[in-house]
Amino acid sequence: MTLAKTRSVSLVGVDGFVVDVEAAITSGVPGLHLVGLPDTALSEARDRVRAAVYNSGEDWPNRHVTVSLFPASLPKRGSTFDVAIAIALLAAAEAVPPRSCAGLVLIGELGLDGRIRAIPGVLPAVLAAANAGCGTVVVPRANAAEAALVPGTEVISASTLRGLLCLLRDEPPPVEDVEEDMPPPAPSDGLSIRRPDGKTGLDLADVRGQAEARRALEISAAGGHHLFFSGPPGCGKTMLAERLPTLLPPLEPDSALEVTAIHSVAGTLPPGQPLITRPPFYAPHHTATRAAMVGGGSGRFLQPGAVSLAHRGILFLDEAPEFLGGTLDALRQPLEEGEVRISRAEGTARFPARFTLALAANPCPCAAAKQVDCACAPAIRRKYLTRISGPLLDRIDLKLELTPASRAELRYDLEFAEASEIVAERVLQARERTLKRLADTPWRCNSEIPGPDLRRRFTPPPKAMRAADDALHRGTLSARGLDRVLRVAWTIADLSARDEPSADDVGGALALWTGRRP
């Protein structure tokens, strides 16, 4: 037989597409020719596959070999196709029974010695194969635990090309494969996930004073509302924001798979933890570029940015005015739509980006600890804070100006400070009330309710809306701001176990949106 076919998966963003890998051996000049829009890394597969086949003890066909990747119009990149190309070629040369590999989806990179190496993006690739009706997937042994997260899919793991060939031929595996056939690490419950800054063991009880800021954190966690803290250095802005993830409940199963798929594509999965079950926390440095923030890349190599790595979690921007204006304004579209679409000449990639934004800022460039020590003119202070544009601030639900904790709070607030575990329980109960109210909708928390549905189905009684109506009449509240005030009011009501927002709930939400103390 001179023609054989296997399958692999091509990733565009976090979306996978099953690709038919066809190998044909014909007369002509000996060599391997790849067709089907391969990029440079994929074009180099001919050298990797040849060396891996030789070092696995197999003969290379001394004829012309054409490998076609279908659909030909779909851009394909990376080394994901190495194993599929090698098996298709050997099946066409009748070194492998064609029936044993016809229905397989093969994913993995080949080393020159024949080893099958781990690759990023295995989870979304296996998800795409399962959605296309492919029941059996071959992956590198190092990615086996990650691939096994997809239900209803048979996962075959292999560490070497020689071991995979023995499996397809129904032969005993080689000795080296038996020695390396160790069980995959047990999936972690995700409770000890390491954040990008490597810190663990944070607790809200560590914060002294700042009762209003703690309440704002609780509201943000309960409803998924964006948050902005401003104040002098040392008042606890960063300390508070870093403890926001400790108040969030674990991810739901579908959200956990979605978040894990993004980190799998980015190659940032924690070692030994195939499934991320806790909301991620991502805090990029203020020198981050626009591409690093929202994602990007050149040509077909598109990678998720910080907004996608924080999907279903927290994106914290410390020293927010120090970020470039274009970088901050690039957040406006993801905040509204919950996803990022990156368009290039070769195609468009989509990355989910539904996150909670937390901003922190000093009141002026000199960042004096006390206002009396500040040497900045009022015009400089205003110019510094206007680096965060009005349209972006309009999308922030909770704004709070912090003041330094008093000496009494710093020394004696220990017995009054609630631990994260206690606050997280209230947050979980509030979210359960929200889910019960939104049971017949696709939304999970108050911040996700679209404006038209919010005004049509979830409008508080007229008496409760008096403060918001007055603000609209005065022009201090925009239409978008009204939607955000209503969402926060519903979250405050959920935290208080009320069936609908009261006048105090709407007034408190309005004060938090404007940044003025009630």
C-alpha positions in Angstrom: 0.0 0.0 0.0 1.4 3.4 -1.0 -1.3 5.6 0.7 -2.3 5.9 4.4 -4.1 8.5 6.5 -4.0 9.5 10.2 -5.3 12.6 12.0 -3.9 15.4 14.1 -5.1 18.8 15.4 -4.3 22.3 14.4 -4.8 25.1 17.0 -5.9 28.6 16.2 -6.1 30.4 19.5 -7.8 28.0 21.8 -9.9 26.5 19.1 -8.8 23.2 17.6 -9.5 21.8 14.1 -9.0 18.2 13.2 -6.5 17.8 10.3 -6.3 14.8 8.0 -2.6 13.7 7.5 -2.2 11.8 4.3 1.0 10.2 3.2 1.5 8.9 -0.4 4.7 7.0 -1.6 5.2 7.5 -5.3 7.9 7.2 -7.9 10.2 10.2 -8.2 13.1 11.9 -6.6 13.5 10.4 -3.0 12.5 12.9 -0.3 9.7 14.1 1.8 7.4 16.9 0.6 4.9 18.7 2.9 1.9 20.5 1.5 -1.0 22.2 3.2 0.2 25.7 4.5 2.9 24.5 7.0 4.9 27.1 8.8 8.6 27.0 9.3 8.5 24.8 12.4 6.2 22.3 10.7 8.3 22.3 7.5 11.3 21.2 9.6 9.3 18.1 10.6 10.8 16.3 7.6 14.2 16.3 9.3 12.9 15.4 12.7 10.7 12.6 11.4 13.5 11.1 9.3 16.0 11.0 12.2 13.3 9.6 14.6 12.3 6.8 12.2 16.0 5.8 11.6 16.7 5.9 15.4 13.6 3.8 16.1 15.0 0.9 14.0 12.7 1.5 11.0 13.6 1.7 7.3 13.0 5.0 5.5 11.3 4.5 2.1 13.8 5.3 -0.7 11.1 6.9 -2.8 9.2 10.2 -3.1 6.9 10.8 -0.2 4.2 13.4 -0.2 2.4 14.4 3.0 -0.8 16.4 2.6 -2.4 18.2 5.5 -6.1 18.7 4.9 -7.9 21.1 4.8 -5.1 22.8 2.8 -6.5 26.3 3.4 -6.1 26.1 7.2 -2.8 27.5 8.5 -0.8 24.9 10.4 2.0 25.6 12.8 4.3 24.0 15.3 5.6 20.5 15.9 2.3 18.9 16.9 2.0 16.9 13.6 5.3 15.1 13.9 3.9 11.8 15.3 1.0 11.8 12.9 3.3 12.3 9.9 5.7 9.5 11.0 2.9 7.0 11.5 1.1 7.9 8.3 4.4 7.5 6.4 5.2 4.1 8.0 1.7 2.9 7.3 2.0 3.9 3.7 5.3 1.9 3.6 3.4 -1.0 5.1 5.6 -1.0 8.2 2.4 -0.5 10.3 -1.0 -2.1 9.7 -3.1 0.7 8.1 -6.2 -0.3 10.0 -4.6 0.1 13.4 -3.9 3.8 12.8 -6.8 4.9 10.5 -9.0 6.3 13.2 -6.4 7.7 15.6 -5.7 11.3 16.3 -1.9 11.6 17.0 -0.4 14.6 18.8 3.2 15.1 19.8 6.7 16.3 18.8 9.4 13.9 17.9 13.0 14.1 19.1 15.8 13.0 16.9 16.3 9.9 19.1 12.6 8.9 18.6 11.3 10.2 21.9 7.8 11.7 21.9 8.1 15.0 23.7 5.4 17.0 25.5 3.8 20.0 23.7 1.6 22.9 24.8 -2.1 23.0 24.0 -2.9 19.3 24.5 -6.2 19.9 26.3 -7.8 22.1 23.7 -6.5 19.7 21.0 -8.1 16.7 22.6 -11.3 18.7 23.2 -11.4 19.5 19.5 -10.9 15.8 18.6 -13.7 14.7 21.0 -16.0 17.3 19.5 -15.2 16.1 16.0 -16.3 12.5 17.0 -12.8 11.0 17.3 -12.8 8.5 20.1 -9.0 7.7 20.5 -6.2 10.1 20.9 -2.4 9.4 21.1 -0.5 12.0 23.2 3.0 12.2 24.8 3.2 10.5 28.1 4.0 13.7 29.8 0.7 15.1 28.7 -1.4 12.1 29.5 -3.0 13.5 32.7 -4.0 16.7 30.9 -5.5 14.7 28.0 -7.4 12.4 30.4 -9.5 15.4 31.6 -11.7 15.2 28.5 -14.6 12.8 29.2 -15.5 10.0 26.8 -12.1 9.9 25.1 -9.7 7.0 25.1 -6.2 8.4 25.7 -3.1 6.4 24.6 0.2 7.7 25.9 3.6 6.9 24.5 7.0 8.1 25.3 8.8 6.8 22.2 8.0 6.3 18.6 9.3 2.7 18.9 6.9 2.0 21.8 4.0 3.4 19.8 4.8 1.2 16.8 4.9 -1.9 19.0 1.5 -0.9 20.3 0.1 -0.6 16.8 1.6 -3.9 15.8 0.3 -5.7 18.9 3.9 -6.4 19.9 5.4 -6.3 23.4 6.6 -2.8 24.3 10.4 -2.1 24.4 12.2 -2.4 27.7 12.8 1.4 28.0 9.0 2.0 27.6 8.2 -0.4 30.4 10.7 1.2 32.7 9.2 4.7 32.0 5.6 3.5 32.3 5.0 5.3 35.5 1.5 6.3 36.6 0.7 10.0 35.9 0.7 12.3 38.9 -2.6 12.4 40.8 -4.6 15.5 39.7 -4.3 18.3 42.3 -7.4 19.7 43.8 -6.0 23.1 42.9 -6.3 24.6 46.4 -2.5 25.2 46.5 -2.1 26.6 43.0 0.9 28.9 42.8 0.2 32.3 41.5 2.6 34.1 39.0 4.3 35.9 41.9 4.8 32.7 43.8 3.1 33.8 47.0 0.9 31.5 49.0 -0.9 31.5 52.3 -2.5 34.9 52.0 -5.5 35.8 54.2 -7.7 38.8 54.5 -7.2 38.8 58.2 -3.7 40.1 57.5 -5.1 43.5 56.7 -5.5 46.0 59.5 -8.3 48.5 59.3 -9.8 49.4 55.9 -13.3 48.1 56.7 -14.8 49.8 53.7 -12.1 48.3 51.4 -12.7 44.9 52.8 -16.4 45.3 52.2 -15.6 46.4 48.6 -13.5 43.2 48.1 -16.5 41.1 49.4 -18.9 42.8 46.9 -16.4 42.4 44.1 -15.9 38.7 44.8 -19.7 38.0 45.2 -20.7 39.7 41.9 -17.5 39.7 39.8 -17.4 43.5 39.8 -14.3 45.5 38.7 -12.5 47.3 41.4 -10.3 50.5 41.7 -8.3 51.4 44.8 -6.5 54.8 45.1 -4.6 56.1 48.0 -1.1 56.9 49.3 1.6 54.3 49.5 1.4 52.0 52.5 -2.4 52.2 52.9 -2.9 48.6 51.8 -4.0 48.8 48.1 -1.8 46.0 46.9 -2.3 43.9 50.0 -6.0 44.0 49.6 -6.0 43.2 45.9 -3.7 40.2 46.4 -6.2 38.7 48.8 -9.2 39.0 46.5 -8.6 35.5 45.0 -8.9 34.0 48.5 -12.6 35.0 48.6 -13.6 33.4 45.3 -15.2 30.0 45.2 -13.5 27.2 43.1 -14.1 27.1 39.4 -17.1 25.1 38.0 -16.0 22.1 35.9 -16.7 23.7 32.6 -14.9 26.9 33.6 -11.9 24.8 35.0 -11.5 23.1 31.6 -11.7 26.5 29.8 -9.1 28.1 32.0 -6.8 25.0 31.8 -7.1 25.1 28.0 -5.9 28.7 27.9 -2.9 28.0 30.1 -2.2 24.8 28.2 -1.9 26.8 25.0 0.3 29.4 26.7 2.5 26.7 28.3 1.9 28.0 31.8 0.2 25.0 33.4 1.7 24.4 36.9 3.9 21.3 37.1 2.1 18.2 38.2 -1.3 20.0 38.1 -3.2 19.1 34.9 -6.4 20.9 36.0 -6.7 24.4 37.3 -9.6 24.5 39.7 -8.9 27.8 41.5 -9.5 31.2 39.8 -6.2 32.5 38.4 -4.6 35.7 39.6 -2.4 37.5 37.1 -0.5 40.7 37.8 1.6 42.0 34.9 4.3 44.6 35.3 3.4 48.1 34.3 5.9 47.9 31.4 3.8 45.3 29.7 3.0 46.1 26.1 -0.4 46.1 24.5 0.3 42.7 22.9 1.3 41.2 26.2 -1.9 42.5 27.8 -4.5 41.4 25.2 -2.5 38.8 23.3 -1.0 38.8 19.9 2.0 37.6 17.9 3.3 37.6 14.3 1.9 35.7 11.5 0.2 32.4 12.6 1.9 32.3 16.0 -0.8 34.0 18.2 -0.6 33.7 22.0 -3.0 34.6 24.7 -2.3 37.8 26.7 -2.8 38.7 30.4 -6.5 39.3 30.0 -6.9 35.6 28.8 -4.5 34.2 31.4 -6.7 35.8 34.0 -9.9 34.4 32.5 -12.5 33.5 35.2 -10.1 35.1 37.7 -8.4 38.3 38.7 -6.3 40.7 36.5 -4.5 43.0 38.9 -2.8 46.2 37.6 -0.7 47.7 40.3 0.5 51.3 39.7 -2.2 51.6 37.0 -1.3 55.1 35.8 2.2 53.9 35.0 0.9 51.6 32.2 0.9 53.1 28.7 -2.4 54.7 27.8 -2.9 52.5 24.8 -2.4 49.4 26.9 -5.0 50.4 29.4 -7.6 51.4 26.8 -7.1 48.1 25.0 -8.9 46.6 28.0 -12.2 48.3 27.2 -13.3 45.8 24.6 -12.5 42.7 26.6 -14.3 44.2 29.6 -17.4 44.6 27.6 -17.4 41.4 25.4 -15.5 38.9 27.6 -13.2 37.7 24.8 -10.4 38.9 22.6 -10.3 38.5 18.8 -6.9 38.9 17.2 -7.0 39.4 13.4 -4.0 38.8 11.1 -3.7 38.3 7.4 -3.6 34.5 7.9 -6.8 34.4 10.0 -8.5 35.4 13.3 -7.9 33.8 16.7 -10.3 34.0 19.6 -9.3 33.9 23.3 -11.8 34.0 26.2 -11.2 37.0 28.5 -13.9 37.2 31.2 -12.0 38.4 34.2 -12.4 40.7 37.2 -10.2 43.8 36.8 -8.5 45.2 40.0 -6.6 48.5 39.7 -4.5 50.3 42.2 -3.0 53.8 41.9 -1.2 56.4 44.0 -2.7 59.9 44.0 0.4 61.5 42.4 3.7 60.7 40.7 5.8 61.5 43.8 3.8 58.9 45.9 4.4 60.7 49.2 3.3 58.7 52.2 1.6 61.9 53.6 -0.3 64.5 51.7 1.6 67.3 53.5 4.9 65.9 52.1 3.6 65.9 48.5 5.4 68.4 46.3 3.1 67.9 43.2 1.0 70.8 42.0 -2.7 70.1 41.7 -2.4 70.2 37.9 0.2 67.4 38.0 -1.9 65.3 40.3 -4.9 65.6 38.0 -2.8 64.8 34.9 -1.3 61.8 36.6 -4.7 60.3 37.4 -6.2 61.1 34.0 -3.8 58.5 32.5 -6.6 56.2 33.4 -9.1 57.3 30.8 -12.7 58.2 31.6 -14.2 55.4 29.4 -12.1 52.9 31.3 -13.1 54.3 34.7 -16.7 54.2 33.5 -16.5 50.4 33.3 -15.2 50.1 36.9 -18.0 49.2 39.2 -16.3 49.9 42.6 -14.1 52.9 43.2 -12.7 53.6 46.6 -10.1 56.1 47.9 -8.2 54.6 50.8 -6.6 56.5 53.7 -3.8 55.1 55.9 -4.9 53.0 58.8 -4.8 54.6 62.2 -2.4 53.6 64.9 -5.2 52.0 66.9 -6.3 49.9 63.9 -2.7 48.8 63.2 -2.2 47.6 66.8 -5.6 46.4 67.9 -7.6 45.4 64.8 -6.4 41.7 65.0 -9.5 40.4 66.9 -11.9 42.2 64.6 -10.4 41.3 61.2 -12.3 38.5 59.5 -10.4 35.7 57.9 -10.8 34.9 54.2 -12.5 31.7 55.0 -15.4 33.5 56.8 -15.8 36.1 54.0 -15.6 33.4 51.3 -18.5 31.6 52.9 -20.7 34.7 52.6 -19.5 35.2 49.0 -20.4 31.6 48.2 -23.9 32.0 49.7 -24.5 35.2 47.8 -23.4 33.5 44.5 -25.8 30.7 45.2 -28.6 33.2 45.5 -27.6 34.8 42.3 -27.4 31.5 40.5 -30.9 30.6 41.7 -32.3 33.9 40.4 -30.4 33.5 37.1 -31.3 29.8 36.7 -33.1 30.2 33.4 -30.4 32.4 31.9 -26.8 31.8 30.5 -25.3 34.2 33.2 -23.5 33.1 36.3 -23.1 36.3 38.3 -24.6 39.8 38.4 -21.7 41.4 36.5 -22.5 39.3 33.4 -26.2 40.4 33.0 -26.5 42.6 29.9 -27.9 46.1 30.3 -31.2 45.5 28.4 -32.1 42.4 30.4 -31.0 44.1 33.6 -33.4 47.0 33.0 -36.2 44.8 31.7 -36.2 41.9 34.1 -34.2 43.0 37.2 -35.2 46.6 37.9 -35.5 47.4 41.6 -38.8 49.0 42.8 -39.2 52.8 42.1 -38.7 53.8 45.7 -35.2 52.1 45.7 -34.3 53.8 42.4 -34.7 57.4 43.7 -31.0 58.0 44.3 -30.0 56.7 40.9 -32.8 58.7 39.2 -31.6 61.9 40.8 -28.0 61.2 39.6 -29.3 60.6 36.1 -31.2 63.9 36.2 -28.1 65.8 37.4 -26.0 64.2 34.7 -23.5 62.6 37.2 -24.5 59.1 36.1 -24.3 57.7 32.6 -26.5 55.0 31.1 -23.6 52.5 31.3 -23.0 53.7 34.9 -26.6 53.0 35.7 -26.3 49.4 34.6 -23.2 48.9 36.7 -24.9 50.5 39.8 -27.9 48.2 39.4 -25.6 45.1 39.1 -23.7 46.1 42.3 -27.0 46.8 44.1 -28.2 43.3 43.3 -24.9 41.9 44.7 -25.3 43.9 47.9 -28.8 42.5 48.2 -27.6 39.0 47.7 -25.0 39.4 50.4 -27.7 40.6 52.7 -30.1 37.8 51.8 -32.7 40.2 50.4 -35.0 39.3 47.5 -34.5 42.7 45.8 -32.3 45.7 46.3 -33.5 48.4 48.8 -32.9 52.1 48.6 -29.8 51.7 50.8 -28.4 49.1 48.4 -28.8 51.3 45.4 -27.4 54.3 47.3 -24.4 52.3 48.4 -23.8 51.0 44.9 -24.0 54.6 43.6 -21.5 55.8 46.1 -19.1 53.0 45.2 -19.5 53.7 41.5 -18.8 57.5 41.9 -16.0 56.9 44.4 -17.6 59.2 46.9 -18.2 58.1 50.5 -21.9 57.4 51.3 
